[in-house]
């Protein structure tokens, strides 16, 4: 299974894996040739097509040597290109869209029997993703879809055309899934939606999202609640109040800015302006002073002037984002922006992008430096970075979702899903380090669930283990801002 794009695609891939395992398939080992390869694609970026067809090209000789192999392509690019995929890569066996992921096992079997490619693109949702079986990648953290699709008409975005209009799950169904996950050992849940805080519009409750956050806060055993991604247009005061007043909603907010220029926002059809965005930031800071804010920004949208770009830099300085996912604008066929006049020259876009990245890296570093010397509780993570044998380091996520690499000291090694308290000793722009040893270890049901998944004997976890206070070590060198930002 190869997944590209957003968290919704990651969640869909968990469902696809679950469907295939229910149909009798098993995950292929890393050093073996798989019988089935599934690409779950994204269509947001300009190079998405090249990436897919390049990967398909690399697989062709593998399939020629293994005639029984099947290749399936799904996701947003499949929804967009449809039969074009089989025309350009006739060795593909199955193409399916965003609305019919549940059809994959049947399509694979039909292709095998009929010995020809199967292309099935549904125009509307057949099954809500979270009603399908799942093979979740994490034993301690889970995605939960509360809505799919989007009712916005942003001129740069192709998602509404590929995911369809917004459809909301009933609150009772969402809460039942969350409770079931907690029973399995999950202690962190991220609520998902293309426009997550518009939740409730389909059944006419404008405060449905804040009510859902509060209801999740009452579920015993659920330690952390996150959500992504909200839209500034729908970000209302009741949501801020629910975040601040619900003990297990984490002090973290990812809210896409896209541009700081009100003119560009109008051209993007973003339905809010600079003042509205900064007003939300101010309210969030007042209600949750320790909250970490992250965002998405597009540089070089058609018609963006130097003055417009300076407005974006102004909002970045005012908002003090912990991190920003920054993108150089790229045309997407089928979007209004692709045919707009005044396309910005690539060399100008690149130069502005570099200035934005440099500014945000500096701000991220300065904000992270404020945390040096503070104690934070981390949820120990799996797969967030390679274990550092020299320093005996693992990684974890703070409540505000900052990534922290922490030293184990001489104490007991925690498991993914366990909670540790550490003191931050070093700050870099995109991560923190805690090399003073673990102050406190709290073994959790999530850690027990991770043990069970590894086939290890599971014992009832003790409430907490105190591990002493080793001497705090100073970092060997002062960090400097690093270039580049993360992608999604």
Buried (B, 14 or more C-beta within 10 A) or exposed (E): BEBBBBBBBBBBBBBBBBBBBEEEBEEEEEEEEBEBBBBBBBBBBBEBBEBBBEBBEEBBEBBEEEEEBBBBBBBBBBBBBBEBBBEBBEBBBBBBBBBBBBBBBBBBBBBEEEEEBBBBBBEEBEEBBBEBBBBBBBBBBBBBBBBBBBBBBBBBBBBBBBBBEBBBBEBEBBBEBBBEBBEBBBBBBBBBBBBBBBBBBBEEBEBBBBBBBBBBBEBEBBBBBBBBBBBBBBBBEBBBBBBBEBEBBBBBBBBBBBBBBBBBBBBBBBBBBBEBBBBBBEBBBEBBEEBBBBBBBBBBBBBBEEEBBEBBBBBBBBBBBBBBBBBBBBBBEEBBBBEBEEBBEEEBBEBBBBBBBEBBBBBBBEBBBEBBEEEBBBBBBBEBEEEBEEEBBBBBBBBBBBBBBBBBBEBEEBBBBBBBBBBBBBBBBBBBBBBBBBBBBBBBBBBBBBBBBEEEEBEEBEEEBEBEEBEEBEEEEEBEBBEEBEEB
